[in-house]
C-alpha cells in the first residue's frame, strides 16, 4: 500500500502536466535524439522477442528475432 500511495498522489499532477505539453514538439525532439531511438528500438525488439517466445516455439522465435536484428 505504501508503494502505491505516491502513485495516486503524483499521477494526477503528471497527467495534468502531460496534457499541457505539445505532443508534436516532444515527438520531434525525441525523434532527433539518436540515443532515444536506439533505446526505443532495443526495447521494441526485446518485447517482440518475448511475445514471440510465448506465441510460437522457441526455435522459430529465435530465428525471427535474428532476422529482425540482422544477426540471422
PDB file of N, H, CA, C and O in Angstrom:
ATOM      1  N   UNK A   1       0.821  -1.182   0.000  1.00  0.00           N
ATOM      2  CA  UNK A   1       0.000   0.000   0.000  1.00  0.00           C
ATOM      3  C   UNK A   1       0.870   1.253   0.000  1.00  0.00           C
ATOM      4  O   UNK A   1       0.546   2.234  -0.670  1.00  0.00           O
ATOM      5  N   UNK A   2       1.948   1.225   0.731  1.00  0.00           N
ATOM      6  H   UNK A   2       2.211   0.429   1.275  1.00  0.00           H
ATOM      7  CA  UNK A   2       2.830   2.389   0.805  1.00  0.00           C
ATOM      8  C   UNK A   2       3.455   2.677  -0.553  1.00  0.00           C
ATOM      9  O   UNK A   2       3.716   3.833  -0.885  1.00  0.00           O
ATOM     10  N   UNK A   3       3.694   1.634  -1.337  1.00  0.00           N
ATOM     11  H   UNK A   3       3.482   0.695  -1.067  1.00  0.00           H
ATOM     12  CA  UNK A   3       4.292   1.827  -2.652  1.00  0.00           C
ATOM     13  C   UNK A   3       3.331   2.506  -3.625  1.00  0.00           C
ATOM     14  O   UNK A   3       3.761   3.272  -4.487  1.00  0.00           O
ATOM     15  N   UNK A   4       2.032   2.231  -3.494  1.00  0.00           N
ATOM     16  H   UNK A   4       1.682   1.609  -2.794  1.00  0.00           H
ATOM     17  CA  UNK A   4       1.061   2.792  -4.417  1.00  0.00           C
ATOM     18  C   UNK A   4       0.571   4.179  -4.029  1.00  0.00           C
ATOM     19  O   UNK A   4       0.002   4.886  -4.861  1.00  0.00           O
ATOM     20  N   UNK A   5       0.783   4.581  -2.781  1.00  0.00           N
ATOM     21  H   UNK A   5       1.246   4.007  -2.106  1.00  0.00           H
ATOM     22  CA  UNK A   5       0.323   5.889  -2.325  1.00  0.00           C
ATOM     23  C   UNK A   5       0.924   7.033  -3.137  1.00  0.00           C
ATOM     24  O   UNK A   5       0.173   7.905  -3.573  1.00  0.00           O
ATOM     25  N   UNK A   6       2.239   7.078  -3.365  1.00  0.00           N
ATOM     26  H   UNK A   6       2.850   6.369  -3.012  1.00  0.00           H
ATOM     27  CA  UNK A   6       2.786   8.162  -4.207  1.00  0.00           C
ATOM     28  C   UNK A   6       2.224   8.145  -5.624  1.00  0.00           C
ATOM     29  O   UNK A   6       2.064   9.193  -6.249  1.00  0.00           O
ATOM     30  N   UNK A   7       1.927   6.958  -6.122  1.00  0.00           N
ATOM     31  H   UNK A   7       2.057   6.107  -5.614  1.00  0.00           H
ATOM     32  CA  UNK A   7       1.354   6.851  -7.460  1.00  0.00           C
ATOM     33  C   UNK A   7       0.032   7.603  -7.541  1.00  0.00           C
ATOM     34  O   UNK A   7      -0.203   8.345  -8.495  1.00  0.00           O
ATOM     35  N   UNK A   8      -0.819   7.419  -6.561  1.00  0.00           N
ATOM     36  H   UNK A   8      -0.628   6.817  -5.786  1.00  0.00           H
ATOM     37  CA  UNK A   8      -2.122   8.081  -6.570  1.00  0.00           C
ATOM     38  C   UNK A   8      -2.025   9.564  -6.243  1.00  0.00           C
ATOM     39  O   UNK A   8      -2.905  10.338  -6.618  1.00  0.00           O
ATOM     40  N   UNK A   9      -0.968   9.969  -5.549  1.00  0.00           N
ATOM     41  H   UNK A   9      -0.253   9.340  -5.244  1.00  0.00           H
ATOM     42  CA  UNK A   9      -0.802  11.379  -5.210  1.00  0.00           C
ATOM     43  C   UNK A   9      -0.217  12.144  -6.392  1.00  0.00           C
ATOM     44  O   UNK A   9      -0.690  13.232  -6.722  1.00  0.00           O
ATOM     45  N   UNK A  10       0.813  11.580  -7.036  1.00  0.00           N
ATOM     46  H   UNK A  10       1.197  10.696  -6.769  1.00  0.00           H
ATOM     47  CA  UNK A  10       1.531  12.315  -8.069  1.00  0.00           C
ATOM     48  C   UNK A  10       1.021  12.059  -9.485  1.00  0.00           C
ATOM     49  O   UNK A  10       1.242  12.883 -10.373  1.00  0.00           O
ATOM     50  N   UNK A  11       0.355  10.951  -9.709  1.00  0.00           N
ATOM     51  H   UNK A  11       0.176  10.281  -8.988  1.00  0.00           H
ATOM     52  CA  UNK A  11      -0.100  10.628 -11.050  1.00  0.00           C
ATOM     53  C   UNK A  11      -1.061  11.674 -11.622  1.00  0.00           C
ATOM     54  O   UNK A  11      -0.889  12.065 -12.776  1.00  0.00           O
ATOM     55  N   UNK A  12      -2.055  12.143 -10.881  1.00  0.00           N
ATOM     56  H   UNK A  12      -2.195  11.825  -9.943  1.00  0.00           H
ATOM     57  CA  UNK A  12      -2.930  13.185 -11.452  1.00  0.00           C
ATOM     58  C   UNK A  12      -2.169  14.446 -11.850  1.00  0.00           C
ATOM     59  O   UNK A  12      -2.489  15.069 -12.863  1.00  0.00           O
ATOM     60  N   UNK A  13      -1.169  14.826 -11.063  1.00  0.00           N
ATOM     61  H   UNK A  13      -0.909  14.320 -10.240  1.00  0.00           H
ATOM     62  CA  UNK A  13      -0.375  16.007 -11.408  1.00  0.00           C
ATOM     63  C   UNK A  13       0.438  15.771 -12.677  1.00  0.00           C
ATOM     64  O   UNK A  13       0.560  16.659 -13.521  1.00  0.00           O
ATOM     65  N   UNK A  14       0.991  14.572 -12.805  1.00  0.00           N
ATOM     66  H   UNK A  14       0.893  13.850 -12.120  1.00  0.00           H
ATOM     67  CA  UNK A  14       1.757  14.252 -14.011  1.00  0.00           C
ATOM     68  C   UNK A  14       0.856  14.227 -15.242  1.00  0.00           C
ATOM     69  O   UNK A  14       1.250  14.677 -16.318  1.00  0.00           O
ATOM     70  N   UNK A  15      -0.335  13.706 -15.079  1.00  0.00           N
ATOM     71  H   UNK A  15      -0.654  13.340 -14.204  1.00  0.00           H
ATOM     72  CA  UNK A  15      -1.271  13.665 -16.204  1.00  0.00           C
ATOM     73  C   UNK A  15      -1.666  15.076 -16.625  1.00  0.00           C
ATOM     74  O   UNK A  15      -1.756  15.369 -17.817  1.00  0.00           O
ATOM     75  N   UNK A  16      -1.902  15.951 -15.647  1.00  0.00           N
ATOM     76  H   UNK A  16      -1.829  15.714 -14.678  1.00  0.00           H
ATOM     77  CA  UNK A  16      -2.247  17.338 -15.975  1.00  0.00           C
ATOM     78  C   UNK A  16      -1.113  18.018 -16.725  1.00  0.00           C
ATOM     79  O   UNK A  16      -1.356  18.733 -17.697  1.00  0.00           O
ATOM     80  N   UNK A  17       0.121  17.806 -16.288  1.00  0.00           N
ATOM     81  H   UNK A  17       0.319  17.225 -15.498  1.00  0.00           H
ATOM     82  CA  UNK A  17       1.268  18.406 -16.982  1.00  0.00           C
ATOM     83  C   UNK A  17       1.412  17.827 -18.389  1.00  0.00           C
ATOM     84  O   UNK A  17       1.712  18.552 -19.338  1.00  0.00           O
ATOM     85  N   UNK A  18       1.200  16.540 -18.514  1.00  0.00           N
ATOM     86  H   UNK A  18       0.957  15.951 -17.743  1.00  0.00           H
ATOM     87  CA  UNK A  18       1.338  15.896 -19.821  1.00  0.00           C
ATOM     88  C   UNK A  18       0.291  16.411 -20.800  1.00  0.00           C
ATOM     89  O   UNK A  18       0.557  16.503 -21.999  1.00  0.00           O
ATOM     90  N   UNK A  19      -0.879  16.743 -20.312  1.00  0.00           N
ATOM     91  H   UNK A  19      -1.096  16.669 -19.338  1.00  0.00           H
ATOM     92  CA  UNK A  19      -1.933  17.247 -21.185  1.00  0.00           C
ATOM     93  C   UNK A  19      -1.586  18.633 -21.730  1.00  0.00           C
ATOM     94  O   UNK A  19      -2.096  19.027 -22.779  1.00  0.00           O
ATOM     95  N   UNK A  20      -0.726  19.376 -21.030  1.00  0.00           N
ATOM     96  H   UNK A  20      -0.312  19.056 -20.178  1.00  0.00           H
ATOM     97  CA  UNK A  20      -0.353  20.717 -21.457  1.00  0.00           C
ATOM     98  C   UNK A  20       0.817  20.719 -22.442  1.00  0.00           C
ATOM     99  O   UNK A  20       1.075  21.730 -23.096  1.00  0.00           O
ATOM    100  N   UNK A  21       1.515  19.604 -22.549  1.00  0.00           N
ATOM    101  H   UNK A  21       1.305  18.783 -22.018  1.00  0.00           H
ATOM    102  CA  UNK A  21       2.699  19.516 -23.398  1.00  0.00           C
ATOM    103  C   UNK A  21       2.276  19.409 -24.858  1.00  0.00           C
ATOM    104  O   UNK A  21       1.303  18.731 -25.186  1.00  0.00           O
ATOM    105  N   UNK A  22       3.014  20.084 -25.724  1.00  0.00           N
ATOM    106  H   UNK A  22       3.805  20.635 -25.458  1.00  0.00           H
ATOM    107  CA  UNK A  22       2.770  19.980 -27.162  1.00  0.00           C
ATOM    108  C   UNK A  22       3.336  18.643 -27.648  1.00  0.00           C
ATOM    109  O   UNK A  22       4.553  18.464 -27.708  1.00  0.00           O
ATOM    110  N   UNK A  23       2.470  17.731 -27.986  1.00  0.00           N
ATOM    111  H   UNK A  23       1.482  17.876 -27.938  1.00  0.00           H
ATOM    112  CA  UNK A  23       2.886  16.375 -28.342  1.00  0.00           C
ATOM    113  C   UNK A  23       3.783  16.362 -29.577  1.00  0.00           C
ATOM    114  O   UNK A  23       4.764  15.620 -29.617  1.00  0.00           O
ATOM    115  N   UNK A  24       3.461  17.168 -30.580  1.00  0.00           N
ATOM    116  H   UNK A  24       2.663  17.771 -30.547  1.00  0.00           H
ATOM    117  CA  UNK A  24       4.257  17.172 -31.811  1.00  0.00           C
ATOM    118  C   UNK A  24       5.671  17.679 -31.548  1.00  0.00           C
ATOM    119  O   UNK A  24       6.628  17.164 -32.128  1.00  0.00           O
ATOM    120  N   UNK A  25       5.813  18.666 -30.695  1.00  0.00           N
ATOM    121  H   UNK A  25       5.036  19.084 -30.225  1.00  0.00           H
ATOM    122  CA  UNK A  25       7.141  19.180 -30.375  1.00  0.00           C
ATOM    123  C   UNK A  25       7.955  18.143 -29.610  1.00  0.00           C
ATOM    124  O   UNK A  25       9.149  17.980 -29.861  1.00  0.00           O
ATOM    125  N   UNK A  26       7.315  17.442 -28.677  1.00  0.00           N
ATOM    126  H   UNK A  26       6.345  17.575 -28.473  1.00  0.00           H
ATOM    127  CA  UNK A  26       8.028  16.423 -27.907  1.00  0.00           C
ATOM    128  C   UNK A  26       8.480  15.278 -28.807  1.00  0.00           C
ATOM    129  O   UNK A  26       9.606  14.798 -28.681  1.00  0.00           O
ATOM    130  N   UNK A  27       7.614  14.841 -29.711  1.00  0.00           N
ATOM    131  H   UNK A  27       6.699  15.231 -29.814  1.00  0.00           H
ATOM    132  CA  UNK A  27       7.982  13.763 -30.629  1.00  0.00           C
ATOM    133  C   UNK A  27       9.116  14.206 -31.543  1.00  0.00           C
ATOM    134  O   UNK A  27      10.020  13.426 -31.844  1.00  0.00           O
ATOM    135  N   UNK A  28       9.069  15.432 -31.975  1.00  0.00           N
ATOM    136  H   UNK A  28       8.335  16.066 -31.730  1.00  0.00           H
ATOM    137  CA  UNK A  28      10.112  15.953 -32.857  1.00  0.00           C
ATOM    138  C   UNK A  28      11.459  15.981 -32.146  1.00  0.00           C
ATOM    139  O   UNK A  28      12.475  15.606 -32.731  1.00  0.00           O
ATOM    140  N   UNK A  29      11.479  16.420 -30.893  1.00  0.00           N
ATOM    141  H   UNK A  29      10.653  16.725 -30.417  1.00  0.00           H
ATOM    142  CA  UNK A  29      12.725  16.488 -30.124  1.00  0.00           C
ATOM    143  C   UNK A  29      13.273  15.087 -29.872  1.00  0.00           C
ATOM    144  O   UNK A  29      14.462  14.842 -30.075  1.00  0.00           O
ATOM    145  N   UNK A  30      12.412  14.163 -29.429  1.00  0.00           N
ATOM    146  H   UNK A  30      11.446  14.363 -29.263  1.00  0.00           H
ATOM    147  CA  UNK A  30      12.880  12.818 -29.144  1.00  0.00           C
ATOM    148  C   UNK A  30      13.251  12.082 -30.411  1.00  0.00           C
ATOM    149  O   UNK A  30      14.131  11.221 -30.381  1.00  0.00           O
ATOM    150  N   UNK A  31      12.615  12.389 -31.511  1.00  0.00           N
ATOM    151  H   UNK A  31      11.900  13.088 -31.535  1.00  0.00           H
ATOM    152  CA  UNK A  31      12.931  11.734 -32.766  1.00  0.00           C
ATOM    153  C   UNK A  31      14.299  12.096 -33.299  1.00  0.00           C
ATOM    154  O   UNK A  31      14.899  11.329 -34.053  1.00  0.00           O
ATOM    155  N   UNK A  32      14.800  13.265 -32.913  1.00  0.00           N
ATOM    156  H   UNK A  32      14.313  13.888 -32.302  1.00  0.00           H
ATOM    157  CA  UNK A  32      16.121  13.690 -33.373  1.00  0.00           C
ATOM    158  C   UNK A  32      17.245  13.114 -32.518  1.00  0.00           C
ATOM    159  O   UNK A  32      18.392  13.062 -32.961  1.00  0.00           O
ATOM    160  N   UNK A  33      16.935  12.689 -31.317  1.00  0.00           N
ATOM    161  H   UNK A  33      16.003  12.732 -30.957  1.00  0.00           H
ATOM    162  CA  UNK A  33      17.952  12.177 -30.411  1.00  0.00           C
ATOM    163  C   UNK A  33      18.266  10.724 -30.760  1.00  0.00           C
ATOM    164  O   UNK A  33      17.404   9.852 -30.651  1.00  0.00           O
ATOM    165  N   UNK A  34      19.478  10.478 -31.171  1.00  0.00           N
ATOM    166  H   UNK A  34      20.178  11.186 -31.260  1.00  0.00           H
ATOM    167  CA  UNK A  34      19.886   9.151 -31.635  1.00  0.00           C
ATOM    168  C   UNK A  34      19.869   8.130 -30.499  1.00  0.00           C
ATOM    169  O   UNK A  34      19.528   6.969 -30.725  1.00  0.00           O
ATOM    170  N   UNK A  35      20.228   8.537 -29.295  1.00  0.00           N
ATOM    171  H   UNK A  35      20.505   9.480 -29.112  1.00  0.00           H
ATOM    172  CA  UNK A  35      20.233   7.611 -28.164  1.00  0.00           C
ATOM    173  C   UNK A  35      18.810   7.162 -27.816  1.00  0.00           C
ATOM    174  O   UNK A  35      18.594   5.994 -27.492  1.00  0.00           O
ATOM    175  N   UNK A  36      17.856   8.066 -27.879  1.00  0.00           N
ATOM    176  H   UNK A  36      18.031   9.014 -28.143  1.00  0.00           H
ATOM    177  CA  UNK A  36      16.462   7.713 -27.610  1.00  0.00           C
ATOM    178  C   UNK A  36      15.967   6.714 -28.642  1.00  0.00           C
ATOM    179  O   UNK A  36      15.250   5.774 -28.299  1.00  0.00           O
ATOM    180  N   UNK A  37      16.340   6.906 -29.898  1.00  0.00           N
ATOM    181  H   UNK A  37      16.923   7.669 -30.176  1.00  0.00           H
ATOM    182  CA  UNK A  37      15.943   5.958 -30.945  1.00  0.00           C
ATOM    183  C   UNK A  37      16.511   4.573 -30.671  1.00  0.00           C
ATOM    184  O   UNK A  37      15.810   3.573 -30.826  1.00  0.00           O
ATOM    185  N   UNK A  38      17.759   4.508 -30.269  1.00  0.00           N
ATOM    186  H   UNK A  38      18.329   5.321 -30.143  1.00  0.00           H
ATOM    187  CA  UNK A  38      18.387   3.209 -30.003  1.00  0.00           C
ATOM    188  C   UNK A  38      17.709   2.503 -28.838  1.00  0.00           C
ATOM    189  O   UNK A  38      17.445   1.302 -28.904  1.00  0.00           O
ATOM    190  N   UNK A  39      17.427   3.244 -27.773  1.00  0.00           N
ATOM    191  H   UNK A  39      17.641   4.219 -27.720  1.00  0.00           H
ATOM    192  CA  UNK A  39      16.763   2.649 -26.618  1.00  0.00           C
ATOM    193  C   UNK A  39      15.370   2.153 -27.014  1.00  0.00           C
ATOM    194  O   UNK A  39      14.968   1.052 -26.637  1.00  0.00           O
ATOM    195  N   UNK A  40      14.640   2.967 -27.772  1.00  0.00           N
ATOM    196  H   UNK A  40      14.966   3.862 -28.078  1.00  0.00           H
ATOM    197  CA  UNK A  40      13.294   2.571 -28.205  1.00  0.00           C
ATOM    198  C   UNK A  40      13.338   1.285 -28.992  1.00  0.00           C
ATOM    199  O   UNK A  40      12.582   0.358 -28.700  1.00  0.00           O
ATOM    200  N   UNK A  41      14.212   1.204 -29.994  1.00  0.00           N
ATOM    201  H   UNK A  41      14.826   1.956 -30.232  1.00  0.00           H
ATOM    202  CA  UNK A  41      14.246   0.011 -30.837  1.00  0.00           C
ATOM    203  C   UNK A  41      14.776  -1.193 -30.079  1.00  0.00           C
ATOM    204  O   UNK A  41      14.352  -2.317 -30.348  1.00  0.00           O
ATOM    205  N   UNK A  42      15.686  -0.993 -29.145  1.00  0.00           N
ATOM    206  H   UNK A  42      16.031  -0.080 -28.927  1.00  0.00           H
ATOM    207  CA  UNK A  42      16.166  -2.106 -28.324  1.00  0.00           C
ATOM    208  C   UNK A  42      15.034  -2.686 -27.495  1.00  0.00           C
ATOM    209  O   UNK A  42      14.856  -3.903 -27.432  1.00  0.00           O
ATOM    210  N   UNK A  43      14.266  -1.800 -26.854  1.00  0.00           N
ATOM    211  H   UNK A  43      14.410  -0.812 -26.905  1.00  0.00           H
ATOM    212  CA  UNK A  43      13.131  -2.271 -26.055  1.00  0.00           C
ATOM    213  C   UNK A  43      12.060  -2.901 -26.934  1.00  0.00           C
ATOM    214  O   UNK A  43      11.426  -3.879 -26.539  1.00  0.00           O
ATOM    215  N   UNK A  44      11.856  -2.346 -28.123  1.00  0.00           N
ATOM    216  H   UNK A  44      12.371  -1.551 -28.445  1.00  0.00           H
ATOM    217  CA  UNK A  44      10.865  -2.902 -29.049  1.00  0.00           C
ATOM    218  C   UNK A  44      11.244  -4.319 -29.459  1.00  0.00           C
ATOM    219  O   UNK A  44      10.401  -5.215 -29.447  1.00  0.00           O
ATOM    220  N   UNK A  45      12.495  -4.525 -29.820  1.00  0.00           N
ATOM    221  H   UNK A  45      13.180  -3.797 -29.831  1.00  0.00           H
ATOM    222  CA  UNK A  45      12.947  -5.854 -30.253  1.00  0.00           C
ATOM    223  C   UNK A  45      12.893  -6.836 -29.085  1.00  0.00           C
ATOM    224  O   UNK A  45      12.520  -7.995 -29.263  1.00  0.00           O
ATOM    225  N   UNK A  46      13.265  -6.372 -27.890  1.00  0.00           N
ATOM    226  H   UNK A  46      13.568  -5.430 -27.746  1.00  0.00           H
ATOM    227  CA  UNK A  46      13.208  -7.250 -26.724  1.00  0.00           C
ATOM    228  C   UNK A  46      11.771  -7.671 -26.441  1.00  0.00           C
ATOM    229  O   UNK A  46      11.503  -8.840 -26.162  1.00  0.00           O
ATOM    230  N   UNK A  47      10.854  -6.721 -26.513  1.00  0.00           N
ATOM    231  H   UNK A  47      11.071  -5.771 -26.739  1.00  0.00           H
ATOM    232  CA  UNK A  47       9.437  -7.035 -26.262  1.00  0.00           C
ATOM    233  C   UNK A  47       8.903  -7.973 -27.346  1.00  0.00           C
ATOM    234  O   UNK A  47       8.162  -8.909 -27.045  1.00  0.00           O
ATOM    235  N   UNK A  48       9.270  -7.729 -28.587  1.00  0.00           N
ATOM    236  H   UNK A  48       9.871  -6.968 -28.831  1.00  0.00           H
ATOM    237  CA  UNK A  48       8.823  -8.598 -29.680  1.00  0.00           C
ATOM    238  C   UNK A  48       9.348 -10.018 -29.467  1.00  0.00           C
ATOM    239  O   UNK A  48       8.636 -10.991 -29.718  1.00  0.00           O
ATOM    240  N   UNK A  49      10.571 -10.131 -29.014  1.00  0.00           N
ATOM    241  H   UNK A  49      11.149  -9.341 -28.811  1.00  0.00           H
ATOM    242  CA  UNK A  49      11.138 -11.452 -28.739  1.00  0.00           C
ATOM    243  C   UNK A  49      10.390 -12.183 -27.647  1.00  0.00           C
ATOM    244  O   UNK A  49      10.151 -13.386 -27.747  1.00  0.00           O
ATOM    245  N   UNK A  50      10.015 -11.451 -26.590  1.00  0.00           N
ATOM    246  H   UNK A  50      10.210 -10.473 -26.508  1.00  0.00           H
ATOM    247  CA  UNK A  50       9.258 -12.078 -25.504  1.00  0.00           C
ATOM    248  C   UNK A  50       7.875 -12.525 -25.961  1.00  0.00           C
ATOM    249  O   UNK A  50       7.404 -13.598 -25.584  1.00  0.00           O
ATOM    250  N   UNK A  51       7.233 -11.699 -26.771  1.00  0.00           N
ATOM    251  H   UNK A  51       7.616 -10.827 -27.077  1.00  0.00           H
ATOM    252  CA  UNK A  51       5.907 -12.060 -27.284  1.00  0.00           C
ATOM    253  C   UNK A  51       6.017 -13.284 -28.195  1.00  0.00           C
ATOM    254  O   UNK A  51       5.216 -14.213 -28.104  1.00  0.00           O
ATOM    255  N   UNK A  52       7.012 -13.268 -29.065  1.00  0.00           N
ATOM    256  H   UNK A  52       7.663 -12.513 -29.138  1.00  0.00           H
ATOM    257  CA  UNK A  52       7.195 -14.414 -29.961  1.00  0.00           C
ATOM    258  C   UNK A  52       7.502 -15.693 -29.185  1.00  0.00           C
ATOM    259  O   UNK A  52       7.031 -16.769 -29.551  1.00  0.00           O
ATOM    260  N   UNK A  53       8.284 -15.579 -28.124  1.00  0.00           N
ATOM    261  H   UNK A  53       8.667 -14.704 -27.827  1.00  0.00           H
ATOM    262  CA  UNK A  53       8.637 -16.760 -27.344  1.00  0.00           C
ATOM    263  C   UNK A  53       7.402 -17.376 -26.697  1.00  0.00           C
ATOM    264  O   UNK A  53       7.354 -18.588 -26.489  1.00  0.00           O
ATOM    265  N   UNK A  54       6.419 -16.568 -26.382  1.00  0.00           N
ATOM    266  H   UNK A  54       6.458 -15.584 -26.551  1.00  0.00           H
ATOM    267  CA  UNK A  54       5.191 -17.100 -25.779  1.00  0.00           C
ATOM    268  C   UNK A  54       4.228 -17.639 -26.837  1.00  0.00           C
ATOM    269  O   UNK A  54       3.479 -18.578 -26.568  1.00  0.00           O
ATOM    270  N   UNK A  55       4.241 -17.058 -28.028  1.00  0.00           N
ATOM    271  H   UNK A  55       4.850 -16.295 -28.247  1.00  0.00           H
ATOM    272  CA  UNK A  55       3.258 -17.429 -29.044  1.00  0.00           C
ATOM    273  C   UNK A  55       3.723 -18.622 -29.867  1.00  0.00           C
ATOM    274  O   UNK A  55       2.946 -19.546 -30.110  1.00  0.00           O
ATOM    275  N   UNK A  56       4.974 -18.614 -30.296  1.00  0.00           N
ATOM    276  H   UNK A  56       5.605 -17.863 -30.099  1.00  0.00           H
ATOM    277  CA  UNK A  56       5.479 -19.692 -31.156  1.00  0.00           C
ATOM    278  C   UNK A  56       6.554 -20.480 -30.411  1.00  0.00           C
ATOM    279  O   UNK A  56       6.930 -20.133 -29.292  1.00  0.00           O
ATOM    280  N   UNK A  57       7.038 -21.534 -31.042  1.00  0.00           N
ATOM    281  H   UNK A  57       6.733 -21.816 -31.952  1.00  0.00           H
ATOM    282  CA  UNK A  57       8.076 -22.330 -30.403  1.00  0.00           C
ATOM    283  C   UNK A  57       9.384 -21.538 -30.329  1.00  0.00           C
ATOM    284  O   UNK A  57       9.607 -20.651 -31.153  1.00  0.00           O
ATOM    285  N   UNK A  58      10.241 -21.837 -29.370  1.00  0.00           N
ATOM    286  H   UNK A  58      10.060 -22.558 -28.701  1.00  0.00           H
ATOM    287  CA  UNK A  58      11.468 -21.047 -29.134  1.00  0.00           C
ATOM    288  C   UNK A  58      12.415 -20.981 -30.331  1.00  0.00           C
ATOM    289  O   UNK A  58      13.068 -19.956 -30.527  1.00  0.00           O
ATOM    290  N   UNK A  59      12.511 -22.025 -31.126  1.00  0.00           N
ATOM    291  H   UNK A  59      11.981 -22.858 -30.967  1.00  0.00           H
ATOM    292  CA  UNK A  59      13.427 -22.026 -32.273  1.00  0.00           C
ATOM    293  C   UNK A  59      12.960 -21.015 -33.318  1.00  0.00           C
ATOM    294  O   UNK A  59      13.764 -20.244 -33.843  1.00  0.00           O
ATOM    295  N   UNK A  60      11.669 -21.019 -33.617  1.00  0.00           N
ATOM    296  H   UNK A  60      11.017 -21.646 -33.191  1.00  0.00           H
ATOM    297  CA  UNK A  60      11.126 -20.075 -34.588  1.00  0.00           C
ATOM    298  C   UNK A  60      11.265 -18.642 -34.077  1.00  0.00           C
ATOM    299  O   UNK A  60      11.611 -17.740 -34.839  1.00  0.00           O
ATOM    300  N   UNK A  61      10.995 -18.433 -32.789  1.00  0.00           N
ATOM    301  H   UNK A  61      10.714 -19.166 -32.170  1.00  0.00           H
ATOM    302  CA  UNK A  61      11.130 -17.099 -32.206  1.00  0.00           C
ATOM    303  C   UNK A  61      12.562 -16.602 -32.309  1.00  0.00           C
ATOM    304  O   UNK A  61      12.796 -15.435 -32.624  1.00  0.00           O
ATOM    305  N   UNK A  62      13.519 -17.479 -32.047  1.00  0.00           N
ATOM    306  H   UNK A  62      13.329 -18.427 -31.791  1.00  0.00           H
ATOM    307  CA  UNK A  62      14.926 -17.096 -32.136  1.00  0.00           C
ATOM    308  C   UNK A  62      15.302 -16.736 -33.572  1.00  0.00           C
ATOM    309  O   UNK A  62      16.072 -15.800 -33.786  1.00  0.00           O
ATOM    310  N   UNK A  63      14.782 -17.449 -34.542  1.00  0.00           N
ATOM    311  H   UNK A  63      14.157 -18.210 -34.369  1.00  0.00           H
ATOM    312  CA  UNK A  63      15.063 -17.142 -35.939  1.00  0.00           C
ATOM    313  C   UNK A  63      14.467 -15.790 -36.335  1.00  0.00           C
ATOM    314  O   UNK A  63      15.116 -15.004 -37.024  1.00  0.00           O
ATOM    315  N   UNK A  64      13.245 -15.522 -35.905  1.00  0.00           N
ATOM    316  H   UNK A  64      12.718 -16.161 -35.345  1.00  0.00           H
ATOM    317  CA  UNK A  64      12.595 -14.255 -36.248  1.00  0.00           C
ATOM    318  C   UNK A  64      13.337 -13.087 -35.616  1.00  0.00           C
ATOM    319  O   UNK A  64      13.580 -12.080 -36.281  1.00  0.00           O
ATOM    320  N   UNK A  65      13.701 -13.206 -34.347  1.00  0.00           N
ATOM    321  H   UNK A  65      13.504 -14.024 -33.807  1.00  0.00           H
ATOM    322  CA  UNK A  65      14.449 -12.133 -33.677  1.00  0.00           C
ATOM    323  C   UNK A  65      15.809 -11.944 -34.353  1.00  0.00           C
ATOM    324  O   UNK A  65      16.283 -10.815 -34.478  1.00  0.00           O
ATOM    325  N   UNK A  66      16.424 -13.010 -34.778  1.00  0.00           N
ATOM    326  H   UNK A  66      16.039 -13.927 -34.676  1.00  0.00           H
ATOM    327  CA  UNK A  66      17.690 -12.914 -35.511  1.00  0.00           C
ATOM    328  C   UNK A  66      17.538 -12.172 -36.820  1.00  0.00           C
ATOM    329  O   UNK A  66      18.409 -11.389 -37.200  1.00  0.00           O
ATOM    330  N   UNK A  67      16.440 -12.413 -37.510  1.00  0.00           N
ATOM    331  H   UNK A  67      15.732 -13.049 -37.201  1.00  0.00           H
ATOM    332  CA  UNK A  67      16.176 -11.712 -38.772  1.00  0.00           C
ATOM    333  C   UNK A  67      15.929 -10.224 -38.507  1.00  0.00           C
ATOM    334  O   UNK A  67      16.436  -9.363 -39.225  1.00  0.00           O
ATOM    335  N   UNK A  68      15.136  -9.934 -37.456  1.00  0.00           N
ATOM    336  H   UNK A  68      14.724 -10.634 -36.873  1.00  0.00           H
ATOM    337  CA  UNK A  68      14.829  -8.526 -37.136  1.00  0.00           C
ATOM    338  C   UNK A  68      16.091  -7.757 -36.773  1.00  0.00           C
ATOM    339  O   UNK A  68      16.269  -6.618 -37.204  1.00  0.00           O
ATOM    340  N   UNK A  69      16.961  -8.365 -35.991  1.00  0.00           N
ATOM    341  H   UNK A  69      16.817  -9.291 -35.641  1.00  0.00           H
ATOM    342  CA  UNK A  69      18.170  -7.670 -35.540  1.00  0.00           C
ATOM    343  C   UNK A  69      19.288  -7.736 -36.566  1.00  0.00           C
ATOM    344  O   UNK A  69      20.313  -7.074 -36.402  1.00  0.00           O
ATOM    345  N   UNK A  70      19.114  -8.520 -37.618  1.00  0.00           N
ATOM    346  H   UNK A  70      18.281  -9.058 -37.751  1.00  0.00           H
ATOM    347  CA  UNK A  70      20.134  -8.603 -38.652  1.00  0.00           C
ATOM    348  C   UNK A  70      21.223  -9.594 -38.320  1.00  0.00           C
ATOM    349  O   UNK A  70      22.283  -9.572 -38.946  1.00  0.00           O
ATOM    350  N   UNK A  71      20.995 -10.462 -37.355  1.00  0.00           N
ATOM    351  H   UNK A  71      20.134 -10.480 -36.847  1.00  0.00           H
ATOM    352  CA  UNK A  71      22.003 -11.423 -36.945  1.00  0.00           C
ATOM    353  C   UNK A  71      21.674 -12.843 -37.448  1.00  0.00           C
ATOM    354  O   UNK A  71      22.368 -13.801 -37.110  1.00  0.00           O
ATOM    355  N   UNK A  72      20.627 -12.964 -38.244  1.00  0.00           N
ATOM    356  H   UNK A  72      20.062 -12.185 -38.518  1.00  0.00           H
ATOM    357  CA  UNK A  72      20.221 -14.302 -38.642  1.00  0.00           C
ATOM    358  C   UNK A  72      20.206 -14.557 -40.071  1.00  0.00           C
ATOM    359  O   UNK A  72      19.875 -15.663 -40.497  1.00  0.00           O
TER     360      UNK A  72
END
